[in-house]
């Protein structure tokens, strides 16, 4: 699932992002409320995790403005303000859940998963199809021409990244940032290794290499 995190504490943000990525989610990050609002308004996200106290625009205002624009994006508030009145204010502003700091990542993940299972996602696609390749985002299941394929979490995330962008080239840098949350070159062949593993499981014709550019999946491709 695609998650937007709006959090200005760099250490906490890194902690959350690492945990979510390790659990096969894709995460975009904003450090200001105004930039977070722009991303939430224009991006295709399944969940927003937002801190209440932010520079530029506070979290309550961010969510209230989204709701005024009839956004149904699920929202999980994070805050140092954990009193009853604070929680009620967050929920009344349009939040779906509220988690007080400090928290254990396991609780955050449980709340994220609960929000992603809620009926408000019923109107949003939970399945991605590219040719005869199908990915169920809820069951975390991939099939090709009806045959189930067993993927490791990182392989699933890599394939999801490519399937969400059919006919679009994904560069090595894009994959490192989008799948591994690396904002530097680790000087390893981690991308190439995972691409190779994916090809061995779903078929060598699925992911194409664009020499000198990156990788892509053709929308019109089917099993041969």
N, C-alpha and C positions, 0 to 999 in steps of 0.2 A: 504494500500500500504506500501511497505517496503522502508524506506527513510534512507539514510546515511547522517548524519550531521558531517561536519569537521569544528570545531570551538574551539579555544583555550581559549575563555573567559568563565569561568565556570558559571557565573551568566546569561549571555546571552544564553548559551547553555541550561541551565536548564529551562529558560523561553520558548525557542523554543520547546524543547522536551515536556514539559508539555502541551503546546498548541496543538502540533501535536497529541500526544497520546489521548488527550481529544476529538480530531476529528477523532478518529478511525484509526490512522496511527501507524505503528510500526517503531521505530527509533533506529538505532545504532549510536554511537557517537565516534568520534576520536578527539583527541586534537592536533595531529601533522599531517603535510602534508604527511610525508612518511608512517605513519601507516594508514592514510586515503586512500592513494593510494593503499596500499595492500588490504584493505577491499573492495574498489571499484573494484579492479581487479578480486578478487576471489568471492565476494558476489553476491547475486541475488537481486539487488536493482532496484526500479522503478524510483528513483530520487536521485540526489546528491545535497546537499546544502553545499556550501563550502565558507569559508572566504578567502579573497585574501592574507592576511598577516598571515602566519602560521610558526611555528618552524619546522625544518626538511626539508620541501619542501613547497615553497609558493603555493598558490592556482592556480595561472596561470600555473606554471610548472606542477602541478598535473593534471590539465585538459588537457593541451597540450599533456602530455605523454599518458593519456588515449585515446585521439583522435588518436595519432600515432599508438596505438594498435587497432584501428578501433572500439573502444567502442562507442556505440550510447546512452549511459546513459544520460538522460536529466540532465542539470546542471543549478542550480541557484546560482549565485555569491552573496555574502554579502560583503560589504566593507565600510570602512570609506572614501574611495576615490570615491567621487561622481561626479567628473567633466566629461565633455563630452568625453575627450580623455581617461579617465580611463574606462568609460563604453564601449567605442568602443574597447579598448584593451582587456577587459574581453570577449566581444562577439567574437572578432577575434581569441581569444585563444581557442575557442570551447564552450564557455558558451551559453546557450539558453536564459537566462534572467539575469538581474543585478538589485540588490536592494541595495540602499545606506542606511547606518546607520546614525542616528537612524531611526527605522521604527515601524509602528504599526503592531501588530501581524495579524490583520485582512487583511492587505495588503499582508503580507507574505503568509498567507493561501490562499488568492485569486490567487496569482501567482503560488503557489504550485499546486492548483487545475487546473489552466489553463495549466500548463506544463503536468500534468498527463492526460489531455484530448487530447493532441496533437497527430497527426497521427503517430509520430515516435514510439508510443506504439502499433501500429497496429500489428506489428510482434511479440509482446510479449503476453503471455496469460493473459487475463483479467477475466477468469473464472476458478475457482478451483472446481474439482469434486472428491468426495470420495464416492464410492458406488452410492447410489441414492440421495446423498446430493450434492447440487450445490450452489456455491457462485459466484455472479456477483460482481466483485470488483469495477466496474464503477458505476453501478446502486445502489450499496450497498444493494443488495437483496439476500436473501437466500431462496431456495426451497428444499423440500424433496419430491421425487416422484411426482414432478410437483405442489406440494402444497406450496404456499408462506407462509413464516414464518416471523413474525414481531419481530425483535430483537432491543434492545437498543444498542447504540454505543459501550459500553464496552463488551456486550455480543457478538456483531459482531466481535470485535477485538480478543476476547478469542477464538471464533470458528475459525477465520481465522488462528490464531497461530497454533491450533491443526490440521487444515486441510492442512496446508502447510507442515506438518510433519507426514503423515499417517504412522501407524505402529511404530512410535517412541514415547517413553515415554517422557512426559513433566513433570518435577518435579515442585513442588510448587514454589521453588525458581526461576526456569526458567520462570514460568508464571508471577510471581510478577515482574520480571525484564522486560520481553518481552511485557507484556500487560499493566501493571500499572507503569512501570519505577521505581519500588521500588528496591533500592539496599540495603535494610535492611528488616528484618522481622517485619511487623507492629503489630504482635501479635493479629491479628484478623482472622476471618474465611472468609475473603473476597473472596478467591479463591473458597472455598467450596460452598459458597452462590451462586456465579455466575455459577459454574458448575451445581448446583441444578436447577437454573433457566433455564439454557440452556436445560437440560434434560427434563424439564417440557414442553418446547416449541418444541423441535425437536425429542423427543422420548427418553425414558430411556435406550434404547439399543445402542445409538449412541456413547456416550463417556464412555469408560470403565475405571474403577479404577484398577490400579495395586497396590495392597496392599503394603504399605511401600515405594513405589517409586513415583507414580504420576498418570497421566491420558494419554490416547491415543485413537485414532480413528483407527479402522481397515479398511484397504483399500478395503477389499472384502465385507464389511458389506452392506446389503440392507434392505429395509423396510420389516417388517414381518407382 
